[in-house]
Amino acid sequence: MLKTPLLHPEILAALGSSGHGAQVLIADGNYPFSTAAPPTARKVYLNLAKDLLRVMDVLRILIHSLAIEKAAVMAPADDHVPAIFGEFAALLGADVPLEPLKRYPFYDRAKSSDTCLVIATGESRRFSNILLTIGVVR
């Protein structure tokens, strides 16, 4: 039996076959999964119902399973800072910088062949997408 809090077999397989520099997208329920993700990425749909599961639920588990080098977030056009950005920063800590990207640059980054895993959540808060870059284990 695994001792890690992460037990999802598809997520474990995707992470196990990725390495330094690979990206993991945890996306809200509004994200265009079929058009704004590379076809090579493994897609895991955890969006059972509105707000089940949420982005922070998934992130809280993933941080125990991989080294995170940096993270990009989708910034609103009007430059307001969504409350979830503070939640991301608090959970990831000061050593993981958050890079705000506008909608289309975020999509372009997420569509990169570096994105190995896309996790769909039922998150209803807008601009709750986070793109993690896997770092090295020290």
Secondary structure, DSSP 8 states (H G I E B T S, - for coil): ---SS---HHHHHHHHT--TT-EEEEE-TTS-TTTSS-TTSEEEE--SBTTBS-HHHHHHHHTTTS-EEEEEEE--TT----HHHHHHHHHH-TTS-EEEE-HHHHHHHHTSTTEEEEEE----STT--EEEEE----
